[in-house]
Each structure stands twice: as C-alpha cells, then as structure tokens.
Amino acid sequence: MTPLARELEQLLPPEDRLLDPADCWAYGADNSKLHAAPDAVAFPGDADTVRELVRLCRRLGVPLTSRGRGTGTTGAAVPDHGGLVVSFERMNRILEVDPANRLLIAEPGVTNGEIQQAAGRERFFWPPDPTSSAYCTLGGNLAYNSAGPHAVKYGTPRDNTLGLAAVAGTGEAFRTGVHTTKGVVGYDLTRLLIGSEGTLAVITEATLRLTPQPEATRLIQAVYRTVGDAARGVSRLMARAEVPSALEFMDHSAIAMIRDYAPDSPLPREAGAILMIETDGTDAGIEATTTGIRRAAEGEGCLQTLAADTPEEAQALWAVRKALSPALRTVAPKKINEDVVVPVSRIPDLITGLDRLAQEHGIKIVNFGHAGNGNIHVNLLVNPDDPQELAAAERCLDAVFALVLSLDGTLSGEHGIGLVKRPFLARELDPVALGLMAGIKREFDPDNILNPGKAPGQP
Ligand SMILES: Cc1cc2nc3c(=O)[nH]c(=O)nc-3n(C[C@H](O)[C@H](O)[C@H](O)COP(=O)(O)OP(=O)(O)OC[C@H]3O[C@@H](n4cnc5c(N)ncnc54)[C@H](O)[C@@H]3O)c2cc1C
C-alpha cells in the first residue's frame, strides 16, 4: 500500500475515498477524451477536509487535481501526473440566497443548473450559462471562466463573482473579495483564481452576484449574403445602447451542412451567414427594443429578418441552429472543436483565412459561435481512423492558431488551456508575462502539487 493510500484510510471513512485502481479509472478522463488514472480519489464533504487533503498531499509531495464533473474539453481535470483527484460531487450545497443583496453563496460541487433554479425561485439568474449547465459544476465554471451565449450582455464568471473561499497549495485556507458590488481593498485575487484551472488554489465556496430576470425576451433571425455583411451587422448591433442578450453566428459552411442534413430548412438560397439575435427587457419596452435591434440588423447584404413573438415561433427559429450538432456528427465521427476569439471587425478575415486553410490542408472546417464576443467555435472535422487526415488536421490547427494571433485574437474564449492547448501558450503570452505567472504559481503553491505542469510558465 502506498503512503497516500495509508494516510487516506486514516483521514477519510471508506465511503469518502476510492483506492482500487478499477474504481479510480473513471476519474481520469474528461470531455477532451484524454485519460490518465489517478492513484486515489477523495470526496470531501466540507472545507476543513479539503484543507487536510491539501496538507496531506503537500507533506507527501503528491499531485492533487480538483474535479467537478469532467465536462471540460481541454483536459485540465485529467490527472496526467497521477496522485489524488479531489471530486467535489458531495460539496454541493447552496448555502444562502440573498435577493436583497443580489447574491448567492454555494459550494463548488453544485451544478450550474441548480444555481439557476435556486436563483430563479427569487426571479434572479446567474449569467454564466454554458450549454452543459445541467451537468457542469460551479467549481469547473470558475476554474475555466466558462460562459455561454449571454456573456455578450452579462459577462463571464469573472464579472459575476464577488468572492471566494479557497485553500492554497500551502494548505492554508483564505478568503478573497467582498459581499458588496463595490470594493477595492487589496489585489483582486478573486479574478486571478477564476480561470486558473485549479493550479493556484482549491475553491471551497463562492459568493455569486445575481442579476434580475428580464420580464420579456424576443428572438430575431437575420440572414446575410456574406460573412462580411453579417460581421458589419454585429458591429452595428453592438454599437447600440441596448446590447442584445445573445448574438450567435453561423457561417456558410455551417449553413451548407444544415442544408444537406435538413433539405427542407427554410433558408434563402443565397444565405452565406446567419445571426440569431436575442433581446430582453421589460414588458413595456420590449417591442421598441426589438424594432430597434431589427433595424440595426437590416443593413447592407441582409437578405431577411424573422422575429419570433411566441415561444413556439422562437423554437422554430432555433431549430436551424439545433440541426447543426446532429449534422456535424453525420459528416465526421471526430471534431476538433476550438473556441478562438478575434475582435468583431476581424471575423470576416478569420472566416476567409479558415476557408483558405481548409483548402490547403484538405480538412473540412465548420464555424459558428458567439459573434457578439468574436468567440468563434472552429470545428475541424476528421476521420480518426485515417492517420494521414489526423496529421493534416494537426498541421491545420497549428495554422489556425497562427491566423488567430495575427488578427489580434486569443486562443481560447471559454474552454481554457488544460493539456490540449499547453504547447501553444507561449505563442500568445510574452516571456515576461509568463515569468510573472510562474512567480504567482510559486507563491500560491511552492511545492507545485496543484494540477502540476498545467500552469502558464511551467516547463
Ligand atoms: C455538451 C457540452 C457543452 C459545453 N458547453 C459549454 C459552453 O457553452 N461554454 C463553455 O464555456 N464551456 C462549455 N463546455 C465545457 C465545460 O462544460 C465547462 O468547461 C465546465 O465549466 C466544466 O465544468 P466541470 O464541472 O465539468 O469541470 P471539470 O471538467 O471537472 O474541471 C474543469 C477545471 O476546473 C477545475 N476545478 C473543478 N473544481 C474545482 C475547484 N473546486 N477548485 C479549483 N479548481 C476546480 C479542474 O481542476 C479543471 O481545471 C461544454 C462541455 C460539454 C460536454
């Protein structure tokens, strides 16, 4: 028996730990499909036990990887150095909902969907809403700064979290942030920990800033002749005082795929790009807002706009976007799904460049995503059983990242770095910034036990 297993037997009752390699296996993977088995898994029920686990790992020099539900797509929860996985599935309580101060306090293992339900009972919501909301946890959302379509108006976890409780790699518990919507005492450790992928500290509690639910929402579908026409529409929409609450985009390759999969879909023949525009507000003001947004969408190159007045009509408009996922699955069994970001005005350059790379490398590329943020999901479709095609896709991906950086973009808007994008980090961050980040890592985690090898600036 290893020293880790022996000490875990002392520290935790049998139902709060896994030591058998067969039991631990399932805790070695996430949605990146990468896998590395941990030596043990712990299920703490409170922050004191988390602190004891970190201290134990530090004393034994054993890596510790925090884990939500493993829905992350870049492998940050994969324990590639072995050691202990700390799974937060039993720290899943909502501790307080405080409508008067617009905040909610919760443990990290609660799912995003459970937060929305608890907030919704008081007619509030927490804006970060990844599509995986029903399964992914608050801890994972914070560690990846995960967001969804509503980030364009309401922001990401960094903009919607007031404070945290956490345990550093030293084994010391600490608190960051405030319970108020203003505060400037000390450095902003809350924003630093959010997006740090479990490499600086283990989060044991979060105080979230809630937003009142809108009284009314409307959906508009705008169809454009070219991606450039749609991008100019995005700029016009984002220049309005009333920003859309969601602004989703599909390019001509996505439209072609939907047409093949659902030939009856009612899209004009010349359609080269689509925007799905959601707007929200008060019952009294929603019609005027929708009219203004529709006018802004209807510029040069706009072929048609359709507005949904009822939930049924909205569902019919979303059906076009929803046909995309099954369509992608029928075309290729594997997709390399990137989530790059470029300034909104550079979206046409990105799409033109991606078309060129698809031709050069012989890889099918389909693009859609959160246009209001310039956050485009670039999907390289490949056959995993064809080694030549896989190698071509790797070369193509390298060129995609070079293209994004040449357009003043960033490699990830919401999926993070993890294991998958680690080799590309130094292309975006300058050496001095990387050195400072390595120093921050040493300060929080001097023995490098928290998710080792994944922090920026680490070899
Ligand atoms: C179908 C599907 C749809 C998705 N849609 C979206 C989307 O719309 N937008 C988006 O941004 N992402 C999306 N994702 C990606 C993923 O769901 C998110 O990244 C999510 O936030 C991960 O949560 P998780 O609980 O699964 O975390 P995990 O994958 O288990 O872990 C993610 C990271 O969080 C760290 N971590 C977990 N808990 C803690 C803690 N308590 N303290 C410190 N670190 C911690 C882990 O170490 C790891 O670094 C999607 C994934 C799937 C499978």
The ligand as an SDF file (V2000), in Angstrom:
LIG
                    3D

 53 58  0  0  0  0  0  0  0  0999 V2000
  -22.0230   19.1930  -24.0200 C   0  0  0  0  0  0  0  0  0  0  0  0
  -21.0750   20.2410  -23.5110 C   0  0  0  0  0  0  0  0  0  0  0  0
  -21.3680   21.5670  -23.7060 C   0  0  0  0  0  0  0  0  0  0  0  0
  -20.4920   22.5530  -23.2480 C   0  0  0  0  0  0  0  0  0  0  0  0
  -20.8270   23.8580  -23.4440 N   0  0  0  0  0  0  0  0  0  0  0  0
  -20.0000   24.8330  -22.9750 C   0  0  0  0  0  0  0  0  0  0  0  0
  -20.3330   26.2190  -23.1750 C   0  0  0  0  0  0  0  0  0  0  0  0
  -21.3570   26.5680  -23.7410 O   0  0  0  0  0  0  0  0  0  0  0  0
  -19.4770   27.1400  -22.6970 N   0  0  0  0  0  0  0  0  0  0  0  0
  -18.3260   26.7970  -22.0320 C   0  0  0  0  0  0  0  0  0  0  0  0
  -17.5960   27.6970  -21.5960 O   0  0  0  0  0  0  0  0  0  0  0  0
  -17.9970   25.5090  -21.8240 N   0  0  0  0  0  0  0  0  0  0  0  0
  -18.7920   24.5210  -22.2780 C   0  0  0  0  0  0  0  0  0  0  0  0
  -18.4620   23.2030  -22.0920 N   0  0  0  0  0  0  0  0  0  0  0  0
  -17.2310   22.8640  -21.3530 C   0  0  0  0  0  0  0  0  0  0  0  0
  -17.4630   22.5330  -19.8460 C   0  0  0  0  0  0  0  0  0  0  0  0
  -18.7610   22.1240  -19.5940 O   0  0  0  0  0  0  0  0  0  0  0  0
  -17.1590   23.7000  -18.9550 C   0  0  0  0  0  0  0  0  0  0  0  0
  -15.8000   23.9950  -19.0970 O   0  0  0  0  0  0  0  0  0  0  0  0
  -17.4650   23.4730  -17.4610 C   0  0  0  0  0  0  0  0  0  0  0  0
  -17.2800   24.6980  -16.7750 O   0  0  0  0  0  0  0  0  0  0  0  0
  -16.6140   22.4090  -16.7900 C   0  0  0  0  0  0  0  0  0  0  0  0
  -17.2070   22.0810  -15.5400 O   0  0  0  0  0  0  0  0  0  0  0  0
  -16.9210   20.6950  -14.8100 P   0  0  0  0  0  0  0  0  0  0  0  0
  -17.6560   20.7060  -13.5110 O   0  0  0  0  0  0  0  0  0  0  0  0
  -17.2150   19.5650  -15.6900 O   0  0  0  0  0  0  0  0  0  0  0  0
  -15.3550   20.8310  -14.5440 O   0  0  0  0  0  0  0  0  0  0  0  0
  -14.1950   19.7830  -14.8160 P   0  0  0  0  0  0  0  0  0  0  0  0
  -14.0970   19.4880  -16.2740 O   0  0  0  0  0  0  0  0  0  0  0  0
  -14.3120   18.6370  -13.8850 O   0  0  0  0  0  0  0  0  0  0  0  0
  -12.9300   20.6630  -14.3790 O   0  0  0  0  0  0  0  0  0  0  0  0
  -12.5810   21.8230  -15.0890 C   0  0  0  0  0  0  0  0  0  0  0  0
  -11.4620   22.5690  -14.3810 C   0  0  0  0  0  0  0  0  0  0  0  0
  -11.9650   23.0320  -13.1320 O   0  0  0  0  0  0  0  0  0  0  0  0
  -11.0640   22.6750  -12.0880 C   0  0  0  0  0  0  0  0  0  0  0  0
  -11.8570   22.5920  -10.8560 N   0  0  0  0  0  0  0  0  0  0  0  0
  -13.0180   21.9280  -10.6520 C   0  0  0  0  0  0  0  0  0  0  0  0
  -13.4680   22.1470   -9.3980 N   0  0  0  0  0  0  0  0  0  0  0  0
  -12.5650   22.9750   -8.8020 C   0  0  0  0  0  0  0  0  0  0  0  0
  -12.4580   23.5620   -7.5040 C   0  0  0  0  0  0  0  0  0  0  0  0
  -13.3730   23.3370   -6.5540 N   0  0  0  0  0  0  0  0  0  0  0  0
  -11.3800   24.3380   -7.2280 N   0  0  0  0  0  0  0  0  0  0  0  0
  -10.4300   24.5790   -8.1660 C   0  0  0  0  0  0  0  0  0  0  0  0
  -10.4790   24.0540   -9.4070 N   0  0  0  0  0  0  0  0  0  0  0  0
  -11.5510   23.2750   -9.7220 C   0  0  0  0  0  0  0  0  0  0  0  0
  -10.4340   21.3760  -12.5760 C   0  0  0  0  0  0  0  0  0  0  0  0
   -9.2030   21.0990  -11.9330 O   0  0  0  0  0  0  0  0  0  0  0  0
  -10.2410   21.7250  -14.0450 C   0  0  0  0  0  0  0  0  0  0  0  0
   -9.0890   22.5300  -14.1590 O   0  0  0  0  0  0  0  0  0  0  0  0
  -19.2910   22.1930  -22.5730 C   0  0  0  0  0  0  0  0  0  0  0  0
  -18.9970   20.8390  -22.3690 C   0  0  0  0  0  0  0  0  0  0  0  0
  -19.8640   19.8720  -22.8380 C   0  0  0  0  0  0  0  0  0  0  0  0
  -19.5240   18.4310  -22.6220 C   0  0  0  0  0  0  0  0  0  0  0  0
  1  2  1  0
  2  3  1  0
  2 52  2  0
  3  4  2  0
  4  5  1  0
  4 50  1  0
  5  6  2  0
  6  7  1  0
  6 13  1  0
  7  8  2  0
  7  9  1  0
  9 10  1  0
 10 11  2  0
 10 12  1  0
 12 13  2  0
 13 14  1  0
 14 15  1  0
 14 50  1  0
 15 16  1  0
 16 17  1  0
 16 18  1  0
 18 19  1  0
 18 20  1  0
 20 21  1  0
 20 22  1  0
 22 23  1  0
 23 24  1  0
 24 25  2  0
 24 26  1  0
 24 27  1  0
 27 28  1  0
 28 29  2  0
 28 30  1  0
 28 31  1  0
 31 32  1  0
 32 33  1  0
 33 34  1  0
 33 48  1  0
 34 35  1  0
 35 36  1  0
 35 46  1  0
 36 37  1  0
 36 45  1  0
 37 38  2  0
 38 39  1  0
 39 40  1  0
 39 45  2  0
 40 41  1  0
 40 42  2  0
 42 43  1  0
 43 44  2  0
 44 45  1  0
 46 47  1  0
 46 48  1  0
 48 49  1  0
 50 51  2  0
 51 52  1  0
 52 53  1  0
M  END
$$$$
